[in-house]
Amino acid sequence: MDVRRRPDGSAHVKFRLMPGSAFLRALRLAEIELLLDDDPRARQKETRQYDAFLMVVDRIGEAARSSST
C-alpha cells in the first residue's frame, strides 16, 4: 500500500488486491448491492466502485467499533 499526502491535507492511497481476496469479494458484493438498490449513481462504473469502497470501509469501521465495546 502506498499513501501520499496532498498539500490540501487529503491523501492518495494506492494498493493491490489479490484476486479472490476477502476485501475484493466484499467490494464486488457492495457493488452488486448498489446495483440492486437501483441507485442512479451505480450506473456509472467508476462512481459505483468508489461508493462500494466507501461502503465496505464504513462497515469495517462499524464492525471494529462494535467489537471493541
PDB file of N, H, CA, C and O in Angstrom:
ATOM      1  N   MET A   1       0.859  -1.168   0.000  1.00  0.00           N
ATOM      2  CA  MET A   1       0.000   0.000   0.000  1.00  0.00           C
ATOM      3  C   MET A   1       0.902   1.226   0.000  1.00  0.00           C
ATOM      4  O   MET A   1       1.916   1.271   0.696  1.00  0.00           O
ATOM      5  N   ASP A   2       0.518   2.210  -0.786  1.00  0.00           N
ATOM      6  H   ASP A   2      -0.306   2.174  -1.351  1.00  0.00           H
ATOM      7  CA  ASP A   2       1.266   3.450  -0.887  1.00  0.00           C
ATOM      8  C   ASP A   2       0.330   4.601  -0.529  1.00  0.00           C
ATOM      9  O   ASP A   2      -0.702   4.788  -1.174  1.00  0.00           O
ATOM     10  N   VAL A   3       0.686   5.369   0.493  1.00  0.00           N
ATOM     11  H   VAL A   3       1.524   5.217   1.017  1.00  0.00           H
ATOM     12  CA  VAL A   3      -0.125   6.509   0.923  1.00  0.00           C
ATOM     13  C   VAL A   3       0.686   7.777   0.714  1.00  0.00           C
ATOM     14  O   VAL A   3       1.816   7.880   1.191  1.00  0.00           O
ATOM     15  N   ARG A   4       0.119   8.737   0.007  1.00  0.00           N
ATOM     16  H   ARG A   4      -0.799   8.653  -0.381  1.00  0.00           H
ATOM     17  CA  ARG A   4       0.789  10.020  -0.224  1.00  0.00           C
ATOM     18  C   ARG A   4      -0.124  11.151   0.199  1.00  0.00           C
ATOM     19  O   ARG A   4      -1.284  11.227  -0.209  1.00  0.00           O
ATOM     20  N   ARG A   5       0.415  12.014   1.012  1.00  0.00           N
ATOM     21  H   ARG A   5       1.356  11.952   1.343  1.00  0.00           H
ATOM     22  CA  ARG A   5      -0.334  13.181   1.477  1.00  0.00           C
ATOM     23  C   ARG A   5      -0.317  14.251   0.398  1.00  0.00           C
ATOM     24  O   ARG A   5       0.693  14.459  -0.275  1.00  0.00           O
ATOM     25  N   ARG A   6      -1.440  14.919   0.243  1.00  0.00           N
ATOM     26  H   ARG A   6      -2.260  14.750   0.790  1.00  0.00           H
ATOM     27  CA  ARG A   6      -1.561  16.022  -0.698  1.00  0.00           C
ATOM     28  C   ARG A   6      -1.460  17.333   0.077  1.00  0.00           C
ATOM     29  O   ARG A   6      -1.697  17.363   1.285  1.00  0.00           O
ATOM     30  N   PRO A   7      -1.110  18.413  -0.616  1.00  0.00           N
ATOM     31  CA  PRO A   7      -0.981  19.711   0.060  1.00  0.00           C
ATOM     32  C   PRO A   7      -2.255  20.168   0.773  1.00  0.00           C
ATOM     33  O   PRO A   7      -2.185  20.905   1.756  1.00  0.00           O
ATOM     34  N   ASP A   8      -3.419  19.733   0.281  1.00  0.00           N
ATOM     35  H   ASP A   8      -3.476  19.134  -0.518  1.00  0.00           H
ATOM     36  CA  ASP A   8      -4.682  20.167   0.893  1.00  0.00           C
ATOM     37  C   ASP A   8      -5.047  19.347   2.139  1.00  0.00           C
ATOM     38  O   ASP A   8      -6.100  19.570   2.737  1.00  0.00           O
ATOM     39  N   GLY A   9      -4.181  18.400   2.533  1.00  0.00           N
ATOM     40  H   GLY A   9      -3.326  18.220   2.047  1.00  0.00           H
ATOM     41  CA  GLY A   9      -4.439  17.598   3.716  1.00  0.00           C
ATOM     42  C   GLY A   9      -5.073  16.243   3.427  1.00  0.00           C
ATOM     43  O   GLY A   9      -5.097  15.377   4.302  1.00  0.00           O
ATOM     44  N   SER A  10      -5.586  16.045   2.219  1.00  0.00           N
ATOM     45  H   SER A  10      -5.567  16.748   1.508  1.00  0.00           H
ATOM     46  CA  SER A  10      -6.168  14.757   1.857  1.00  0.00           C
ATOM     47  C   SER A  10      -5.032  13.776   1.529  1.00  0.00           C
ATOM     48  O   SER A  10      -3.857  14.143   1.554  1.00  0.00           O
ATOM     49  N   ALA A  11      -5.392  12.561   1.231  1.00  0.00           N
ATOM     50  H   ALA A  11      -6.346  12.263   1.211  1.00  0.00           H
ATOM     51  CA  ALA A  11      -4.385  11.548   0.915  1.00  0.00           C
ATOM     52  C   ALA A  11      -4.776  10.786  -0.335  1.00  0.00           C
ATOM     53  O   ALA A  11      -5.957  10.625  -0.640  1.00  0.00           O
ATOM     54  N   HIS A  12      -3.782  10.329  -1.043  1.00  0.00           N
ATOM     55  H   HIS A  12      -2.822  10.460  -0.795  1.00  0.00           H
ATOM     56  CA  HIS A  12      -3.978   9.446  -2.195  1.00  0.00           C
ATOM     57  C   HIS A  12      -3.466   8.077  -1.773  1.00  0.00           C
ATOM     58  O   HIS A  12      -2.305   7.937  -1.390  1.00  0.00           O
ATOM     59  N   VAL A  13      -4.322   7.076  -1.842  1.00  0.00           N
ATOM     60  H   VAL A  13      -5.265   7.190  -2.154  1.00  0.00           H
ATOM     61  CA  VAL A  13      -3.949   5.728  -1.416  1.00  0.00           C
ATOM     62  C   VAL A  13      -4.001   4.805  -2.626  1.00  0.00           C
ATOM     63  O   VAL A  13      -4.978   4.792  -3.376  1.00  0.00           O
ATOM     64  N   LYS A  14      -2.946   4.041  -2.800  1.00  0.00           N
ATOM     65  H   LYS A  14      -2.153   4.051  -2.191  1.00  0.00           H
ATOM     66  CA  LYS A  14      -2.873   3.090  -3.904  1.00  0.00           C
ATOM     67  C   LYS A  14      -2.474   1.741  -3.318  1.00  0.00           C
ATOM     68  O   LYS A  14      -1.504   1.653  -2.564  1.00  0.00           O
ATOM     69  N   PHE A  15      -3.213   0.696  -3.658  1.00  0.00           N
ATOM     70  H   PHE A  15      -4.000   0.768  -4.270  1.00  0.00           H
ATOM     71  CA  PHE A  15      -2.883  -0.628  -3.154  1.00  0.00           C
ATOM     72  C   PHE A  15      -3.328  -1.687  -4.138  1.00  0.00           C
ATOM     73  O   PHE A  15      -4.167  -1.441  -5.005  1.00  0.00           O
ATOM     74  N   ARG A  16      -2.756  -2.864  -3.993  1.00  0.00           N
ATOM     75  H   ARG A  16      -2.074  -3.064  -3.289  1.00  0.00           H
ATOM     76  CA  ARG A  16      -3.111  -4.012  -4.831  1.00  0.00           C
ATOM     77  C   ARG A  16      -3.931  -4.990  -4.007  1.00  0.00           C
ATOM     78  O   ARG A  16      -3.679  -5.193  -2.820  1.00  0.00           O
ATOM     79  N   LEU A  17      -4.901  -5.581  -4.652  1.00  0.00           N
ATOM     80  H   LEU A  17      -5.105  -5.416  -5.617  1.00  0.00           H
ATOM     81  CA  LEU A  17      -5.698  -6.625  -4.018  1.00  0.00           C
ATOM     82  C   LEU A  17      -5.460  -7.922  -4.775  1.00  0.00           C
ATOM     83  O   LEU A  17      -5.503  -7.960  -6.004  1.00  0.00           O
ATOM     84  N   MET A  18      -5.212  -8.967  -4.027  1.00  0.00           N
ATOM     85  H   MET A  18      -5.178  -8.935  -3.028  1.00  0.00           H
ATOM     86  CA  MET A  18      -5.009 -10.267  -4.648  1.00  0.00           C
ATOM     87  C   MET A  18      -6.349 -10.804  -5.151  1.00  0.00           C
ATOM     88  O   MET A  18      -7.367 -10.664  -4.473  1.00  0.00           O
ATOM     89  N   PRO A  19      -6.354 -11.409  -6.323  1.00  0.00           N
ATOM     90  CA  PRO A  19      -7.593 -11.992  -6.825  1.00  0.00           C
ATOM     91  C   PRO A  19      -8.168 -12.975  -5.803  1.00  0.00           C
ATOM     92  O   PRO A  19      -7.451 -13.806  -5.245  1.00  0.00           O
ATOM     93  N   GLY A  20      -9.445 -12.865  -5.579  1.00  0.00           N
ATOM     94  H   GLY A  20     -10.028 -12.190  -6.032  1.00  0.00           H
ATOM     95  CA  GLY A  20     -10.113 -13.769  -4.653  1.00  0.00           C
ATOM     96  C   GLY A  20      -9.989 -13.383  -3.191  1.00  0.00           C
ATOM     97  O   GLY A  20     -10.473 -14.107  -2.321  1.00  0.00           O
ATOM     98  N   SER A  21      -9.343 -12.246  -2.902  1.00  0.00           N
ATOM     99  H   SER A  21      -8.950 -11.658  -3.609  1.00  0.00           H
ATOM    100  CA  SER A  21      -9.197 -11.833  -1.503  1.00  0.00           C
ATOM    101  C   SER A  21     -10.559 -11.462  -0.914  1.00  0.00           C
ATOM    102  O   SER A  21     -11.486 -11.093  -1.635  1.00  0.00           O
ATOM    103  N   ALA A  22     -10.657 -11.569   0.399  1.00  0.00           N
ATOM    104  H   ALA A  22      -9.904 -11.869   0.985  1.00  0.00           H
ATOM    105  CA  ALA A  22     -11.920 -11.264   1.071  1.00  0.00           C
ATOM    106  C   ALA A  22     -12.329  -9.814   0.838  1.00  0.00           C
ATOM    107  O   ALA A  22     -13.512  -9.527   0.655  1.00  0.00           O
ATOM    108  N   PHE A  23     -11.360  -8.896   0.843  1.00  0.00           N
ATOM    109  H   PHE A  23     -10.399  -9.129   0.991  1.00  0.00           H
ATOM    110  CA  PHE A  23     -11.682  -7.483   0.640  1.00  0.00           C
ATOM    111  C   PHE A  23     -12.236  -7.263  -0.775  1.00  0.00           C
ATOM    112  O   PHE A  23     -13.207  -6.528  -0.953  1.00  0.00           O
ATOM    113  N   LEU A  24     -11.631  -7.889  -1.761  1.00  0.00           N
ATOM    114  H   LEU A  24     -10.842  -8.486  -1.617  1.00  0.00           H
ATOM    115  CA  LEU A  24     -12.102  -7.757  -3.137  1.00  0.00           C
ATOM    116  C   LEU A  24     -13.511  -8.342  -3.288  1.00  0.00           C
ATOM    117  O   LEU A  24     -14.350  -7.766  -3.981  1.00  0.00           O
ATOM    118  N   ARG A  25     -13.770  -9.477  -2.646  1.00  0.00           N
ATOM    119  H   ARG A  25     -13.088  -9.945  -2.084  1.00  0.00           H
ATOM    120  CA  ARG A  25     -15.117 -10.066  -2.686  1.00  0.00           C
ATOM    121  C   ARG A  25     -16.123  -9.122  -2.029  1.00  0.00           C
ATOM    122  O   ARG A  25     -17.240  -8.962  -2.521  1.00  0.00           O
ATOM    123  N   ALA A  26     -15.728  -8.496  -0.918  1.00  0.00           N
ATOM    124  H   ALA A  26     -14.820  -8.625  -0.518  1.00  0.00           H
ATOM    125  CA  ALA A  26     -16.616  -7.544  -0.245  1.00  0.00           C
ATOM    126  C   ALA A  26     -16.917  -6.353  -1.147  1.00  0.00           C
ATOM    127  O   ALA A  26     -18.046  -5.863  -1.172  1.00  0.00           O
ATOM    128  N   LEU A  27     -15.919  -5.886  -1.885  1.00  0.00           N
ATOM    129  H   LEU A  27     -15.001  -6.284  -1.864  1.00  0.00           H
ATOM    130  CA  LEU A  27     -16.149  -4.770  -2.821  1.00  0.00           C
ATOM    131  C   LEU A  27     -17.151  -5.159  -3.906  1.00  0.00           C
ATOM    132  O   LEU A  27     -18.053  -4.390  -4.239  1.00  0.00           O
ATOM    133  N   ARG A  28     -16.981  -6.356  -4.449  1.00  0.00           N
ATOM    134  H   ARG A  28     -16.248  -6.981  -4.179  1.00  0.00           H
ATOM    135  CA  ARG A  28     -17.897  -6.813  -5.511  1.00  0.00           C
ATOM    136  C   ARG A  28     -19.322  -6.967  -4.969  1.00  0.00           C
ATOM    137  O   ARG A  28     -20.284  -6.603  -5.647  1.00  0.00           O
ATOM    138  N   LEU A  29     -19.461  -7.501  -3.756  1.00  0.00           N
ATOM    139  H   LEU A  29     -18.680  -7.797  -3.206  1.00  0.00           H
ATOM    140  CA  LEU A  29     -20.789  -7.638  -3.154  1.00  0.00           C
ATOM    141  C   LEU A  29     -21.426  -6.269  -2.905  1.00  0.00           C
ATOM    142  O   LEU A  29     -22.630  -6.098  -3.095  1.00  0.00           O
ATOM    143  N   ALA A  30     -20.622  -5.301  -2.482  1.00  0.00           N
ATOM    144  H   ALA A  30     -19.644  -5.440  -2.328  1.00  0.00           H
ATOM    145  CA  ALA A  30     -21.145  -3.955  -2.261  1.00  0.00           C
ATOM    146  C   ALA A  30     -21.592  -3.339  -3.584  1.00  0.00           C
ATOM    147  O   ALA A  30     -22.614  -2.654  -3.628  1.00  0.00           O
ATOM    148  N   GLU A  31     -20.842  -3.573  -4.665  1.00  0.00           N
ATOM    149  H   GLU A  31     -20.011  -4.129  -4.629  1.00  0.00           H
ATOM    150  CA  GLU A  31     -21.255  -3.080  -5.983  1.00  0.00           C
ATOM    151  C   GLU A  31     -22.594  -3.691  -6.395  1.00  0.00           C
ATOM    152  O   GLU A  31     -23.471  -2.994  -6.906  1.00  0.00           O
ATOM    153  N   ILE A  32     -22.741  -4.984  -6.171  1.00  0.00           N
ATOM    154  H   ILE A  32     -22.028  -5.550  -5.756  1.00  0.00           H
ATOM    155  CA  ILE A  32     -23.995  -5.667  -6.508  1.00  0.00           C
ATOM    156  C   ILE A  32     -25.143  -5.087  -5.694  1.00  0.00           C
ATOM    157  O   ILE A  32     -26.238  -4.871  -6.213  1.00  0.00           O
ATOM    158  N   GLU A  33     -24.885  -4.837  -4.419  1.00  0.00           N
ATOM    159  H   GLU A  33     -23.995  -5.012  -3.998  1.00  0.00           H
ATOM    160  CA  GLU A  33     -25.914  -4.246  -3.557  1.00  0.00           C
ATOM    161  C   GLU A  33     -26.359  -2.881  -4.092  1.00  0.00           C
ATOM    162  O   GLU A  33     -27.551  -2.573  -4.105  1.00  0.00           O
ATOM    163  N   LEU A  34     -25.407  -2.074  -4.528  1.00  0.00           N
ATOM    164  H   LEU A  34     -24.439  -2.323  -4.518  1.00  0.00           H
ATOM    165  CA  LEU A  34     -25.748  -0.762  -5.085  1.00  0.00           C
ATOM    166  C   LEU A  34     -26.569  -0.902  -6.363  1.00  0.00           C
ATOM    167  O   LEU A  34     -27.514  -0.145  -6.586  1.00  0.00           O
ATOM    168  N   LEU A  35     -26.209  -1.864  -7.195  1.00  0.00           N
ATOM    169  H   LEU A  35     -25.442  -2.479  -7.014  1.00  0.00           H
ATOM    170  CA  LEU A  35     -26.965  -2.089  -8.431  1.00  0.00           C
ATOM    171  C   LEU A  35     -28.382  -2.564  -8.131  1.00  0.00           C
ATOM    172  O   LEU A  35     -29.336  -2.129  -8.777  1.00  0.00           O
ATOM    173  N   LEU A  36     -28.522  -3.458  -7.152  1.00  0.00           N
ATOM    174  H   LEU A  36     -27.747  -3.812  -6.627  1.00  0.00           H
ATOM    175  CA  LEU A  36     -29.846  -3.973  -6.801  1.00  0.00           C
ATOM    176  C   LEU A  36     -30.733  -2.896  -6.177  1.00  0.00           C
ATOM    177  O   LEU A  36     -31.957  -2.941  -6.299  1.00  0.00           O
ATOM    178  N   ASP A  37     -30.096  -1.916  -5.501  1.00  0.00           N
ATOM    179  H   ASP A  37     -29.102  -1.879  -5.402  1.00  0.00           H
ATOM    180  CA  ASP A  37     -30.853  -0.803  -4.922  1.00  0.00           C
ATOM    181  C   ASP A  37     -31.330   0.169  -5.989  1.00  0.00           C
ATOM    182  O   ASP A  37     -32.082   1.100  -5.701  1.00  0.00           O
ATOM    183  N   ASP A  38     -30.885  -0.055  -7.239  1.00  0.00           N
ATOM    184  H   ASP A  38     -30.274  -0.812  -7.473  1.00  0.00           H
ATOM    185  CA  ASP A  38     -31.247   0.792  -8.375  1.00  0.00           C
ATOM    186  C   ASP A  38     -30.875   2.254  -8.119  1.00  0.00           C
ATOM    187  O   ASP A  38     -31.605   3.171  -8.497  1.00  0.00           O
ATOM    188  N   ASP A  39     -29.732   2.451  -7.474  1.00  0.00           N
ATOM    189  H   ASP A  39     -29.139   1.706  -7.167  1.00  0.00           H
ATOM    190  CA  ASP A  39     -29.198   3.783  -7.238  1.00  0.00           C
ATOM    191  C   ASP A  39     -28.701   4.331  -8.573  1.00  0.00           C
ATOM    192  O   ASP A  39     -27.882   3.686  -9.226  1.00  0.00           O
ATOM    193  N   PRO A  40     -29.176   5.509  -8.997  1.00  0.00           N
ATOM    194  CA  PRO A  40     -28.737   6.063 -10.282  1.00  0.00           C
ATOM    195  C   PRO A  40     -27.221   6.234 -10.371  1.00  0.00           C
ATOM    196  O   PRO A  40     -26.646   6.125 -11.454  1.00  0.00           O
ATOM    197  N   ARG A  41     -26.574   6.501  -9.238  1.00  0.00           N
ATOM    198  H   ARG A  41     -27.041   6.590  -8.358  1.00  0.00           H
ATOM    199  CA  ARG A  41     -25.113   6.660  -9.239  1.00  0.00           C
ATOM    200  C   ARG A  41     -24.418   5.345  -9.583  1.00  0.00           C
ATOM    201  O   ARG A  41     -23.289   5.348 -10.074  1.00  0.00           O
ATOM    202  N   ALA A  42     -25.087   4.221  -9.327  1.00  0.00           N
ATOM    203  H   ALA A  42     -26.004   4.218  -8.928  1.00  0.00           H
ATOM    204  CA  ALA A  42     -24.483   2.907  -9.562  1.00  0.00           C
ATOM    205  C   ALA A  42     -24.363   2.590 -11.042  1.00  0.00           C
ATOM    206  O   ALA A  42     -23.674   1.642 -11.420  1.00  0.00           O
ATOM    207  N   ARG A  43     -25.015   3.361 -11.872  1.00  0.00           N
ATOM    208  H   ARG A  43     -25.574   4.132 -11.565  1.00  0.00           H
ATOM    209  CA  ARG A  43     -24.965   3.086 -13.314  1.00  0.00           C
ATOM    210  C   ARG A  43     -23.601   3.419 -13.908  1.00  0.00           C
ATOM    211  O   ARG A  43     -23.220   2.862 -14.938  1.00  0.00           O
ATOM    212  N   GLN A  44     -22.866   4.323 -13.267  1.00  0.00           N
ATOM    213  H   GLN A  44     -23.175   4.775 -12.430  1.00  0.00           H
ATOM    214  CA  GLN A  44     -21.528   4.669 -13.741  1.00  0.00           C
ATOM    215  C   GLN A  44     -20.516   3.832 -12.966  1.00  0.00           C
ATOM    216  O   GLN A  44     -20.449   3.907 -11.739  1.00  0.00           O
ATOM    217  N   LYS A  45     -19.736   3.042 -13.683  1.00  0.00           N
ATOM    218  H   LYS A  45     -19.791   2.981 -14.679  1.00  0.00           H
ATOM    219  CA  LYS A  45     -18.832   2.076 -13.051  1.00  0.00           C
ATOM    220  C   LYS A  45     -17.886   2.731 -12.047  1.00  0.00           C
ATOM    221  O   LYS A  45     -17.739   2.235 -10.929  1.00  0.00           O
ATOM    222  N   GLU A  46     -17.249   3.826 -12.421  1.00  0.00           N
ATOM    223  H   GLU A  46     -17.368   4.229 -13.328  1.00  0.00           H
ATOM    224  CA  GLU A  46     -16.275   4.458 -11.524  1.00  0.00           C
ATOM    225  C   GLU A  46     -16.941   4.954 -10.242  1.00  0.00           C
ATOM    226  O   GLU A  46     -16.394   4.786  -9.152  1.00  0.00           O
ATOM    227  N   THR A  47     -18.107   5.557 -10.368  1.00  0.00           N
ATOM    228  H   THR A  47     -18.551   5.693 -11.253  1.00  0.00           H
ATOM    229  CA  THR A  47     -18.835   6.043  -9.194  1.00  0.00           C
ATOM    230  C   THR A  47     -19.276   4.876  -8.323  1.00  0.00           C
ATOM    231  O   THR A  47     -19.188   4.941  -7.097  1.00  0.00           O
ATOM    232  N   ARG A  48     -19.752   3.809  -8.956  1.00  0.00           N
ATOM    233  H   ARG A  48     -19.824   3.756  -9.952  1.00  0.00           H
ATOM    234  CA  ARG A  48     -20.194   2.623  -8.212  1.00  0.00           C
ATOM    235  C   ARG A  48     -19.036   2.008  -7.441  1.00  0.00           C
ATOM    236  O   ARG A  48     -19.202   1.623  -6.284  1.00  0.00           O
ATOM    237  N   GLN A  49     -17.868   1.910  -8.062  1.00  0.00           N
ATOM    238  H   GLN A  49     -17.733   2.223  -9.002  1.00  0.00           H
ATOM    239  CA  GLN A  49     -16.716   1.338  -7.393  1.00  0.00           C
ATOM    240  C   GLN A  49     -16.286   2.198  -6.202  1.00  0.00           C
ATOM    241  O   GLN A  49     -15.943   1.667  -5.145  1.00  0.00           O
ATOM    242  N   TYR A  50     -16.301   3.499  -6.364  1.00  0.00           N
ATOM    243  H   TYR A  50     -16.579   3.931  -7.222  1.00  0.00           H
ATOM    244  CA  TYR A  50     -15.951   4.412  -5.277  1.00  0.00           C
ATOM    245  C   TYR A  50     -16.943   4.269  -4.124  1.00  0.00           C
ATOM    246  O   TYR A  50     -16.546   4.145  -2.965  1.00  0.00           O
ATOM    247  N   ASP A  51     -18.228   4.285  -4.448  1.00  0.00           N
ATOM    248  H   ASP A  51     -18.551   4.385  -5.389  1.00  0.00           H
ATOM    249  CA  ASP A  51     -19.255   4.146  -3.410  1.00  0.00           C
ATOM    250  C   ASP A  51     -19.155   2.791  -2.704  1.00  0.00           C
ATOM    251  O   ASP A  51     -19.350   2.704  -1.492  1.00  0.00           O
ATOM    252  N   ALA A  52     -18.851   1.737  -3.466  1.00  0.00           N
ATOM    253  H   ALA A  52     -18.693   1.808  -4.451  1.00  0.00           H
ATOM    254  CA  ALA A  52     -18.704   0.406  -2.873  1.00  0.00           C
ATOM    255  C   ALA A  52     -17.509   0.381  -1.927  1.00  0.00           C
ATOM    256  O   ALA A  52     -17.586  -0.215  -0.852  1.00  0.00           O
ATOM    257  N   PHE A  53     -16.407   1.021  -2.312  1.00  0.00           N
ATOM    258  H   PHE A  53     -16.344   1.505  -3.184  1.00  0.00           H
ATOM    259  CA  PHE A  53     -15.231   1.081  -1.443  1.00  0.00           C
ATOM    260  C   PHE A  53     -15.577   1.773  -0.128  1.00  0.00           C
ATOM    261  O   PHE A  53     -15.241   1.279   0.948  1.00  0.00           O
ATOM    262  N   LEU A  54     -16.250   2.920  -0.224  1.00  0.00           N
ATOM    263  H   LEU A  54     -16.522   3.321  -1.099  1.00  0.00           H
ATOM    264  CA  LEU A  54     -16.624   3.644   0.994  1.00  0.00           C
ATOM    265  C   LEU A  54     -17.581   2.829   1.851  1.00  0.00           C
ATOM    266  O   LEU A  54     -17.497   2.865   3.079  1.00  0.00           O
ATOM    267  N   MET A  55     -18.486   2.096   1.220  1.00  0.00           N
ATOM    268  H   MET A  55     -18.554   2.066   0.223  1.00  0.00           H
ATOM    269  CA  MET A  55     -19.440   1.263   1.950  1.00  0.00           C
ATOM    270  C   MET A  55     -18.705   0.178   2.733  1.00  0.00           C
ATOM    271  O   MET A  55     -19.010  -0.054   3.903  1.00  0.00           O
ATOM    272  N   VAL A  56     -17.744  -0.485   2.101  1.00  0.00           N
ATOM    273  H   VAL A  56     -17.497  -0.297   1.150  1.00  0.00           H
ATOM    274  CA  VAL A  56     -17.005  -1.554   2.762  1.00  0.00           C
ATOM    275  C   VAL A  56     -16.154  -0.991   3.904  1.00  0.00           C
ATOM    276  O   VAL A  56     -16.128  -1.566   4.992  1.00  0.00           O
ATOM    277  N   VAL A  57     -15.465   0.115   3.671  1.00  0.00           N
ATOM    278  H   VAL A  57     -15.486   0.582   2.787  1.00  0.00           H
ATOM    279  CA  VAL A  57     -14.636   0.721   4.716  1.00  0.00           C
ATOM    280  C   VAL A  57     -15.506   1.143   5.905  1.00  0.00           C
ATOM    281  O   VAL A  57     -15.121   0.957   7.059  1.00  0.00           O
ATOM    282  N   ASP A  58     -16.671   1.708   5.616  1.00  0.00           N
ATOM    283  H   ASP A  58     -16.983   1.860   4.678  1.00  0.00           H
ATOM    284  CA  ASP A  58     -17.577   2.120   6.684  1.00  0.00           C
ATOM    285  C   ASP A  58     -18.036   0.903   7.491  1.00  0.00           C
ATOM    286  O   ASP A  58     -18.104   0.965   8.719  1.00  0.00           O
ATOM    287  N   ARG A  59     -18.345  -0.184   6.820  1.00  0.00           N
ATOM    288  H   ARG A  59     -18.290  -0.234   5.822  1.00  0.00           H
ATOM    289  CA  ARG A  59     -18.793  -1.397   7.513  1.00  0.00           C
ATOM    290  C   ARG A  59     -17.674  -2.016   8.347  1.00  0.00           C
ATOM    291  O   ARG A  59     -17.925  -2.544   9.430  1.00  0.00           O
ATOM    292  N   ILE A  60     -16.446  -1.953   7.848  1.00  0.00           N
ATOM    293  H   ILE A  60     -16.242  -1.524   6.968  1.00  0.00           H
ATOM    294  CA  ILE A  60     -15.315  -2.454   8.626  1.00  0.00           C
ATOM    295  C   ILE A  60     -15.146  -1.610   9.879  1.00  0.00           C
ATOM    296  O   ILE A  60     -14.922  -2.148  10.964  1.00  0.00           O
ATOM    297  N   GLY A  61     -15.252  -0.290   9.739  1.00  0.00           N
ATOM    298  H   GLY A  61     -15.434   0.147   8.858  1.00  0.00           H
ATOM    299  CA  GLY A  61     -15.132   0.600  10.884  1.00  0.00           C
ATOM    300  C   GLY A  61     -16.233   0.346  11.910  1.00  0.00           C
ATOM    301  O   GLY A  61     -15.981   0.347  13.114  1.00  0.00           O
ATOM    302  N   GLU A  62     -17.448   0.131  11.426  1.00  0.00           N
ATOM    303  H   GLU A  62     -17.652   0.131  10.448  1.00  0.00           H
ATOM    304  CA  GLU A  62     -18.562  -0.156  12.324  1.00  0.00           C
ATOM    305  C   GLU A  62     -18.346  -1.473  13.072  1.00  0.00           C
ATOM    306  O   GLU A  62     -18.615  -1.567  14.270  1.00  0.00           O
ATOM    307  N   ALA A  63     -17.859  -2.482  12.358  1.00  0.00           N
ATOM    308  H   ALA A  63     -17.641  -2.406  11.385  1.00  0.00           H
ATOM    309  CA  ALA A  63     -17.589  -3.772  12.989  1.00  0.00           C
ATOM    310  C   ALA A  63     -16.483  -3.645  14.033  1.00  0.00           C
ATOM    311  O   ALA A  63     -16.551  -4.270  15.091  1.00  0.00           O
ATOM    312  N   ALA A  64     -15.478  -2.848  13.739  1.00  0.00           N
ATOM    313  H   ALA A  64     -15.423  -2.341  12.879  1.00  0.00           H
ATOM    314  CA  ALA A  64     -14.389  -2.647  14.695  1.00  0.00           C
ATOM    315  C   ALA A  64     -14.895  -1.924  15.943  1.00  0.00           C
ATOM    316  O   ALA A  64     -14.519  -2.275  17.062  1.00  0.00           O
ATOM    317  N   ARG A  65     -15.735  -0.927  15.754  1.00  0.00           N
ATOM    318  H   ARG A  65     -16.040  -0.641  14.845  1.00  0.00           H
ATOM    319  CA  ARG A  65     -16.294  -0.196  16.904  1.00  0.00           C
ATOM    320  C   ARG A  65     -17.180  -1.123  17.743  1.00  0.00           C
ATOM    321  O   ARG A  65     -17.144  -1.069  18.973  1.00  0.00           O
ATOM    322  N   SER A  66     -17.962  -1.959  17.093  1.00  0.00           N
ATOM    323  H   SER A  66     -17.991  -2.002  16.094  1.00  0.00           H
ATOM    324  CA  SER A  66     -18.852  -2.874  17.803  1.00  0.00           C
ATOM    325  C   SER A  66     -18.088  -3.923  18.596  1.00  0.00           C
ATOM    326  O   SER A  66     -18.489  -4.303  19.696  1.00  0.00           O
ATOM    327  N   SER A  67     -16.989  -4.381  18.029  1.00  0.00           N
ATOM    328  H   SER A  67     -16.663  -4.072  17.135  1.00  0.00           H
ATOM    329  CA  SER A  67     -16.228  -5.438  18.723  1.00  0.00           C
ATOM    330  C   SER A  67     -15.392  -4.895  19.868  1.00  0.00           C
ATOM    331  O   SER A  67     -14.940  -5.665  20.715  1.00  0.00           O
ATOM    332  N   SER A  68     -15.177  -3.584  19.912  1.00  0.00           N
ATOM    333  H   SER A  68     -15.545  -2.959  19.223  1.00  0.00           H
ATOM    334  CA  SER A  68     -14.358  -3.023  20.986  1.00  0.00           C
ATOM    335  C   SER A  68     -15.185  -2.646  22.201  1.00  0.00           C
ATOM    336  O   SER A  68     -14.633  -2.206  23.210  1.00  0.00           O
ATOM    337  N   THR A  69     -16.496  -2.808  22.123  1.00  0.00           N
ATOM    338  H   THR A  69     -16.944  -3.165  21.303  1.00  0.00           H
ATOM    339  CA  THR A  69     -17.355  -2.464  23.272  1.00  0.00           C
ATOM    340  C   THR A  69     -17.760  -3.690  24.037  1.00  0.00           C
ATOM    341  O   THR A  69     -18.480  -3.587  25.030  1.00  0.00           O
TER     342      THR A  69
END
